[in-house]
């Protein structure tokens, strides 16, 4: 028997998805209760959370003491956390030994930091063109505010401490190491033998040495290499070492991005007559850096947390302040409170960077 | 591909060929490692000429046209474009590349830029054209390749045929004196080949000097004033289309044509 030919004369209609495939109930069913083992795990996790969260909240919030003059007074008042230690020492945690009368300068520098960062981080803010000018001059502004000049009395960098010190090292390290890392990554791919060898040697040397070693070099050895009589600020030496360290890692992350670029992109740029630096700036780097965002931010977060290593060469970062606080007999034994407080500060900064990078990746997505 | 995509009933384009030499290649030799890709190539291209280069894969067609804008360096012989000899002088090479447009098999559009930005990038940064003027030029060429409405989209949002037409417009925005096409339709679905070939026919009619590596024999017949057959790194045969198709001289050409035109009568 001959089969009838099937011929379609009309276009099929497009229909909305079935009702059960969207909405909250659907989400719960898909993610938490999709199978027997999944239901079991869901309940195990709920039970664990119930075990952990209520006692923690009781300790950290409901039974906590916020105002007290010593640990003993805290423990007489309630069983919970003794946040009084953090409250009493708050200024030290923020500024270190920065003179009280000049702290407004640090505050102002901190506020201006956001004004300077905004046009760099976000491309859709109003007056971006003019604000970028401010961003470029911000290092000078921050230098004058924090250290002195133009009539402002000088503050020795040895008195920097706490979150102020973390932010100074972190932000300087991040903003100086990115351009340096890009140059190193490009240098490593260069056709010029000498440049390539120098870049590879630098990257491999820095990566092969622990940051602590470099910081020790910064605090002691570097003076031997300088002509006698030159005193080189310890903070500046630390900044240089942190920057170099981070740049070496960034260079490798960015090299990964560069290698992911198809050769066709270079060829297209060449065939249009674009010279090397313009090709890099306009065609290759925007794409390679975009691919590298997760790795770059990863390096930045690592750098930011590594700033705590400066404690070893005697700078008072938040951990240093914490340690000093804990060795004070009035507050001895409150390490949990102190370290949780410091951890919250670092978490907020690093989580912020991570969220920003996720946003940036979405923003730069162009559908390919 | 066969030549059904462009009907060969169409009249060949007349066009005028001047006696001004645009490209002059003399005894060009190139090796990839030990592999001798190009063997003693001699070719002179006059202004207004439209040359289609065909041959089996690995015969050196792409390498040859890539030597013309120095995406590939040659080891022996001489290549001159507009009287400038191709050397390691980077400044001069950029100068040559400005005048030689190239369209690639895989389009190679810049995915992080919109279609319009793809087209204005080189005019603004290489020719130092004011942005407004560059955009005007770009829109004119996008209009010519029939996709002005896609100007604000990103390449990733376009079909292959549309991307290739943008790539052609991008090259044209530099107002080059020569256009090189490296298998422009090989990566396209059959239904998109036609739209790209139509743009190329239009370009040929406007008098552009073109070198096209392609197996689109219908296109060759309609557009070329010379067809070059390459095999094993050599130019085996070159002739005007009618002679090339009806009366091929060498056995290798005959074999190639019989394989590629098997669907024809």
Interface residues (C-beta under 8 A of the other chain):
Chain A: X262 X264 X265 X267 X268 X269 X270 X271 X272 X273 X274 X275 X276 X278 X282 X283 X286 X287 X290 X364 X366 X367 X368
Chain B: X69 X71 X90 X94 X95 X97 X98 X100 X101 X102 X104 X106 X108 X109 X110 X111 X112 X121 X122 X125 X126 X154 X155 X156 X157 X167 X170 X171 X174
